[in-house]
């Protein structure tokens, strides 16, 4: 969920091979259950937000968003410090495991978003005003989830090869490109991992 009421630190990312197992996918966004906890089906819905100072509303200067996440270390079990500052970052991780028994060779990570953030009086802000950055683009690490901008639909983020875990840290920004009506604007984005 994102909230907007009228400096992003560095982040890291990585990919690793994991053991074969019965076919399954795993996803965490922000706070979540450790990767080995296969009975966990959900966790809290983390919120990223920004409050634009009155003297900066609509001036075109992007505003860093904060997070209520407290997850700084990997949920893969090694306690790798993926998001050093979770108050301004969100940990995203996904894996796909399978035995070599004819299951698909990969899974897909996607994010879906509504067209707009909406406030209590029905005013809207295009979701394309929200983007995210990562520290790992161009790093040469395979299968890192890339930076991007929400588009109001379903977006491909990454292919996850079989028996691979990917993870990185996203920092969100609000473009602040126009003056908007006062209020708190919200929208929920949903990350999914699927394998046909």
C-alpha positions as CSV (number, residue, x, y, z in Angstrom):
1,X,0.0,0.0,0.0
2,X,1.2,3.5,-0.7
3,X,0.2,6.7,1.1
4,X,0.8,10.3,-0.1
5,X,-0.1,13.3,2.1
6,X,-0.3,16.6,0.2
7,X,17.4,10.9,0.1
8,X,17.5,7.3,-0.4
9,X,20.3,5.2,0.9
10,X,22.2,2.6,-1.1
11,X,20.6,-0.8,-1.5
12,X,22.0,-4.2,-2.4
13,X,20.8,-7.2,-4.3
14,X,21.8,-10.7,-5.1
15,X,20.9,-14.1,-6.5
16,X,21.8,-17.6,-5.3
17,X,21.2,-21.2,-6.1
18,X,19.1,-23.2,-3.7
19,X,18.5,-26.9,-3.4
20,X,16.0,-28.8,-5.5
21,X,12.7,-29.5,-3.7
22,X,9.1,-30.3,-4.4
23,X,7.7,-27.7,-6.7
24,X,7.0,-24.4,-4.9
25,X,7.3,-20.7,-5.1
26,X,8.2,-18.3,-2.3
27,X,7.7,-14.5,-2.2
28,X,8.2,-11.8,0.4
29,X,7.7,-8.1,0.3
30,X,8.9,-6.1,3.3
31,X,8.3,-8.0,6.5
32,X,7.5,-11.6,6.0
33,X,8.0,-15.2,7.1
34,X,11.4,-16.8,6.7
35,X,11.9,-18.9,3.5
36,X,12.0,-22.1,5.4
37,X,8.5,-21.5,7.0
38,X,6.4,-23.2,4.3
39,X,3.3,-23.0,6.4
40,X,3.3,-19.2,6.3
41,X,0.9,-17.9,3.7
42,X,0.9,-14.2,4.4
43,X,2.5,-11.5,6.4
44,X,1.8,-7.8,7.2
45,X,1.0,-5.4,4.4
46,X,3.8,-2.9,4.5
47,X,3.2,0.8,3.7
48,X,5.4,3.2,1.9
49,X,4.5,6.9,2.2
50,X,5.5,10.4,1.7
51,X,4.3,13.7,3.1
52,X,5.1,16.5,0.7
53,X,6.0,19.8,2.5
54,X,3.6,22.6,1.6
55,X,6.3,24.7,0.0
56,X,7.3,21.9,-2.3
57,X,3.9,20.6,-3.5
58,X,4.0,20.0,-7.2
59,X,7.4,21.6,-7.8
60,X,8.7,18.6,-9.8
61,X,11.3,17.6,-7.2
62,X,10.9,13.9,-6.6
63,X,10.2,13.0,-2.9
64,X,11.7,10.0,-1.2
65,X,9.1,7.7,0.4
66,X,9.5,6.0,3.8
67,X,8.5,2.5,4.8
68,X,7.0,1.0,7.9
69,X,9.0,-2.2,7.2
70,X,11.5,-3.3,9.8
71,X,13.0,-6.1,7.7
72,X,16.7,-5.4,6.9
73,X,18.1,-8.9,6.6
74,X,17.4,-11.6,4.1
75,X,14.6,-14.0,4.9
76,X,16.5,-16.8,3.1
77,X,18.1,-17.8,6.4
78,X,21.6,-16.4,6.1
79,X,20.8,-13.0,7.7
80,X,22.5,-11.1,4.8
81,X,22.0,-7.3,5.3
82,X,20.1,-6.6,2.2
83,X,18.3,-3.4,3.2
84,X,20.5,-1.5,5.7
85,X,17.8,1.2,6.3
86,X,14.3,-0.5,6.1
87,X,12.6,2.8,7.1
88,X,13.3,4.0,3.6
89,X,13.6,0.7,1.8
90,X,11.5,-2.4,1.1
91,X,13.0,-5.9,0.9
92,X,11.7,-7.9,-2.1
93,X,12.6,-11.6,-2.5
94,X,11.3,-14.6,-4.5
95,X,12.3,-18.1,-5.2
96,X,11.3,-21.1,-7.3
97,X,12.2,-24.6,-6.4
98,X,11.5,-27.8,-8.3
99,X,12.8,-31.4,-8.9
100,X,13.8,-32.3,-12.4
101,X,10.5,-33.9,-13.1
102,X,9.2,-31.9,-16.0
103,X,8.1,-28.9,-14.1
104,X,8.6,-25.6,-15.9
105,X,12.1,-24.3,-16.0
106,X,11.3,-20.9,-14.4
107,X,8.8,-18.8,-12.5
108,X,7.8,-15.2,-13.1
109,X,7.7,-12.3,-10.7
110,X,5.2,-9.6,-11.5
111,X,3.7,-6.5,-9.8
112,X,0.2,-5.2,-10.4
113,X,-1.0,-1.7,-9.6
114,X,-4.2,0.3,-10.0
115,X,-4.3,3.3,-12.4
116,X,-4.3,5.8,-9.5
117,X,-3.9,6.6,-5.9
118,X,-7.2,8.0,-4.5
119,X,-8.1,10.2,-1.5
120,X,-11.3,10.2,0.6
121,X,-12.9,12.8,-1.7
122,X,-12.2,10.9,-4.9
123,X,-9.2,13.0,-6.1
124,X,-6.6,11.0,-7.9
125,X,-2.8,10.8,-8.5
126,X,-1.6,8.6,-11.4
127,X,0.2,5.6,-10.1
128,X,2.9,6.4,-12.6
129,X,4.0,9.1,-10.2
130,X,5.5,6.3,-8.1
131,X,8.8,4.7,-9.1
132,X,11.4,2.6,-7.4
133,X,15.2,2.3,-7.5
134,X,17.6,-0.4,-6.7
135,X,21.3,-0.3,-6.2
136,X,22.1,-3.4,-8.2
137,X,21.2,-2.5,-11.9
138,X,24.1,-3.1,-14.2
139,X,26.0,-4.9,-11.4
140,X,26.3,-8.1,-13.4
141,X,24.4,-10.1,-10.8
142,X,21.9,-12.4,-12.5
143,X,18.1,-12.1,-12.0
144,X,18.1,-9.0,-9.8
145,X,14.7,-7.3,-9.7
146,X,15.1,-4.1,-11.8
147,X,14.1,-0.5,-11.1
148,X,10.9,0.8,-12.6
149,X,7.7,2.8,-12.5
150,X,4.3,1.5,-11.7
151,X,2.1,1.6,-14.8
152,X,-1.5,0.9,-13.6
153,X,-1.5,-2.7,-14.8
154,X,0.5,-5.9,-14.5
155,X,4.2,-5.6,-15.0
156,X,6.9,-8.2,-15.6
157,X,9.7,-7.8,-13.1
158,X,11.9,-10.9,-13.4
159,X,12.3,-14.5,-14.5
160,X,13.3,-16.8,-11.7
161,X,15.2,-19.9,-12.9
162,X,14.5,-23.2,-11.2
163,X,16.2,-23.6,-7.8
164,X,17.1,-19.9,-7.6
165,X,16.4,-17.3,-5.0
166,X,16.5,-13.5,-5.9
167,X,16.4,-10.6,-3.6
168,X,17.0,-6.9,-3.5
169,X,16.0,-3.7,-1.8
170,X,13.7,-1.1,-3.4
171,X,13.5,2.6,-2.5
172,X,10.4,4.3,-3.7
173,X,9.9,7.9,-5.0
174,X,6.9,10.2,-5.6
175,X,7.5,12.3,-8.8
176,X,5.6,15.3,-7.3
177,X,5.0,16.6,-10.9
178,X,1.8,18.6,-10.3
179,X,-0.2,20.3,-7.6
180,X,-2.7,17.9,-6.1
181,X,-5.7,18.4,-3.8
182,X,-4.9,18.1,-0.1
183,X,-5.5,14.7,1.5
184,X,-4.1,11.2,2.0
185,X,-4.0,9.2,-1.3
186,X,-3.8,5.4,-1.1
187,X,-3.3,2.5,-3.5
188,X,-2.4,-1.1,-3.1
189,X,0.1,-2.8,-5.3
190,X,0.4,-6.6,-5.4
191,X,3.5,-8.7,-6.1
192,X,3.1,-12.3,-7.3
193,X,5.2,-15.2,-8.3
194,X,3.7,-17.8,-10.7
195,X,4.9,-20.9,-12.5
196,X,2.6,-22.4,-15.1
